[in-house]
């Protein structure tokens, strides 16, 4: 569907609907080969493009692609979007059947970031700096809002524990009972999207509990 592929999922962002629409388009064009569970679709690819924009107006693009073909019906419940109907070249499983680490090893996003790292970060020297005083809630919020795997949640929890060790006096709650109560309040008061990865939901709840008003 191209860059606006999420629109095919409708207002509710139901990618089951989106995948069925893609399959129907392929059927209309008689582009399937095989039948039933062996149905194989046309060539397809995922593309990810990063844009680095400097204040002076200079921009650089870093593109990553993974090529493969479509299958029907969808297979697997991992990943998101069109993952369950895409099989990368050289693989037998769809992105939806792969474990996150398998998918990330070959994904278009990984390849785009690898180019960015190679061209922009490889020669940047590491510099040890003391953490800035106070809580970096912007960084914690960004991390919570973008993680999608158990491994990423583990790293987030490590960062949250380090934040507690450095900034305990500024946390809204520090005892376990109050913290659990705050987490309960988050789930009670927050409209959580069905398609949001469960690890991300947990991270958001933990962070929200740490900054919840004492009142």
VENFEN-V584718 format. One record per backbone hydrogen bond with DSSP energy under -1.0 kcal/mol. NH is the residue of the N-H (numbers start at 1). CO is the residue of the C=O. If there is no record, write none. Layout:
BEGIN
{{NH:CO} {NH:CO}}
END
This chain:
BEGIN
{{5:2} {7:4} {8:5} {9:6} {10:7} {13:10} {14:9} {18:14} {19:15} {20:16} {21:17} {22:18} {23:19} {24:20} {25:21} {26:22} {27:23} {28:24} {29:25} {30:27} {31:26} {33:40} {38:35} {39:36} {40:33} {41:70} {44:68} {46:66} {48:64} {50:62} {52:60} {54:58} {57:54} {60:52} {62:50} {64:48} {66:46} {68:44} {69:87} {70:42} {71:85} {72:39} {75:84} {78:96} {83:80} {85:82} {86:83} {87:69} {89:67} {91:88} {95:86} {96:83} {97:94} {98:94} {103:99} {104:100} {105:101} {106:103} {107:103} {111:107} {112:108} {113:109} {114:110} {115:111} {116:112} {117:113} {118:114} {119:115} {120:116} {121:117} {122:117} {124:121} {137:135} {140:136} {141:137} {142:138} {143:139} {144:140} {145:141} {147:143} {153:149} {154:150} {155:151} {156:152} {157:153} {158:154} {159:155} {160:156} {161:157} {162:158} {163:159} {164:160} {165:161} {166:162} {167:163} {170:167} {171:168} {172:210} {179:175} {180:176} {181:177} {182:178} {183:179} {184:180} {185:181} {186:182} {187:183} {188:184} {189:185} {190:186} {196:193} {201:197} {202:198} {203:199} {204:200} {205:201} {206:202} {207:203} {208:204} {209:205} {210:206}}
END
